[in-house]
Amino acid sequence: MSKTKLALDVVTDLRNLAGSIETLVFALENNQTVSATSVEKQQTKENEESKKSPKPTKAKLSTLEDVRAKLAALSQDGKQVQVKELITGFGAKKLSDIPAEKYPELLEEAGKL
């Protein structure tokens, strides 16, 4: 296996880990419980999706990881309430409930915070 392939695998694993951590944080903020199996299912689903679809290019729509990273950064800056309001403003209870075609709009709104 080439070094580039290994590096890409590490990046994918880190993104999955970041997604799991974000899910846990949002659940804790909402006093919900997250079982290990639900986190594992989400990671497996994300892994399968990333293997099925080719790596996104800059010309394509924003990915869930892009949106998740932006919202996580805002949350770390003390804007957890605004992030939650932004997600619910799109008619969702959690980020993964928002359709992918709305990610660019969501990123635009997040940039205004």
C-alpha positions as CSV (number, residue, x, y, z in Angstrom):
1,M,0.0,0.0,0.0
2,S,1.4,3.4,-0.9
3,K,2.1,6.1,1.5
4,T,-0.4,8.3,-0.2
5,K,-3.2,5.7,0.2
6,L,-2.2,5.2,3.9
7,A,-2.4,9.0,4.5
8,L,-5.8,9.2,2.8
9,D,-7.0,6.3,5.0
10,V,-5.8,8.2,8.1
11,V,-7.7,11.4,6.9
12,T,-10.9,9.4,6.4
13,D,-10.5,7.8,9.9
14,L,-9.9,11.2,11.5
15,R,-13.0,12.6,9.8
16,N,-15.1,9.7,11.0
17,L,-13.7,10.2,14.5
18,A,-14.5,13.9,14.4
19,G,-18.1,13.1,13.3
20,S,-18.5,10.7,16.2
21,I,-17.2,13.2,18.7
22,E,-19.5,15.9,17.3
23,T,-22.5,13.5,17.6
24,L,-21.6,12.8,21.2
25,V,-21.2,16.5,22.0
26,F,-24.6,17.4,20.5
27,A,-26.2,14.5,22.3
28,L,-24.7,15.5,25.6
29,E,-25.8,19.1,25.0
30,N,-29.3,17.9,24.5
31,N,-29.2,15.4,27.4
32,Q,-29.6,12.5,25.1
33,T,-27.9,9.2,25.4
34,V,-25.8,7.9,22.5
35,S,-25.1,4.2,22.5
36,A,-21.8,2.9,21.2
37,T,-23.6,0.8,18.7
38,S,-25.3,3.8,17.2
39,V,-22.0,5.6,16.8
40,E,-20.5,2.5,15.3
41,K,-23.4,2.2,12.8
42,Q,-22.9,5.9,11.8
43,Q,-19.1,5.3,11.3
44,T,-19.8,2.2,9.2
45,K,-22.4,4.1,7.1
46,E,-20.0,7.0,6.6
47,N,-17.2,4.5,5.6
48,E,-19.4,2.8,3.1
49,E,-20.5,6.1,1.6
50,S,-17.0,7.3,1.3
51,K,-15.9,4.1,-0.4
52,K,-18.9,4.2,-2.8
53,S,-18.5,7.8,-3.9
54,P,-15.4,9.2,-5.5
55,K,-13.4,11.8,-3.5
56,P,-15.1,15.1,-3.8
57,T,-13.5,17.8,-5.9
58,K,-13.6,21.5,-5.1
59,A,-16.2,21.9,-7.8
60,K,-18.7,19.6,-6.1
61,L,-21.0,20.5,-3.3
62,S,-19.8,20.8,0.2
63,T,-19.6,17.5,2.1
64,L,-21.0,16.7,5.5
65,E,-17.4,16.7,6.9
66,D,-17.0,20.3,5.6
67,V,-20.2,21.5,7.3
68,R,-19.5,19.5,10.5
69,A,-16.0,21.0,10.7
70,K,-17.3,24.6,10.3
71,L,-20.1,24.1,12.9
72,A,-17.7,22.4,15.3
73,A,-15.4,25.4,15.1
74,L,-18.2,27.7,15.8
75,S,-19.3,25.6,18.7
76,Q,-15.8,25.7,20.1
77,D,-15.9,29.5,19.8
78,G,-18.9,29.6,22.2
79,K,-21.7,29.7,19.6
80,Q,-23.3,26.4,20.5
81,V,-26.7,27.9,20.8
82,Q,-26.5,29.7,17.4
83,V,-25.3,26.5,15.8
84,K,-28.2,24.5,17.2
85,E,-30.6,27.3,16.1
86,L,-29.1,27.1,12.6
87,I,-29.6,23.4,12.4
88,T,-33.2,23.6,13.6
89,G,-33.7,26.5,11.2
90,F,-33.2,24.0,8.4
91,G,-36.0,21.9,9.9
92,A,-33.7,19.3,11.4
93,K,-33.0,18.0,14.9
94,K,-29.4,17.1,14.0
95,L,-26.9,17.9,11.3
96,S,-27.2,14.6,9.6
97,D,-30.9,15.2,9.1
98,I,-30.2,18.1,6.7
99,P,-30.1,17.1,3.0
100,A,-26.7,17.3,1.3
101,E,-28.0,19.8,-1.3
102,K,-28.6,22.3,1.5
103,Y,-25.0,22.2,2.7
104,P,-23.8,25.2,0.7
105,E,-26.6,27.3,2.1
106,L,-25.9,26.0,5.6
107,L,-22.2,26.9,5.2
108,E,-23.2,30.4,4.0
109,E,-25.4,31.0,7.0
110,A,-22.8,29.6,9.3
111,G,-20.3,32.0,7.9
112,K,-22.5,34.9,9.0
113,L,-22.3,33.8,12.6
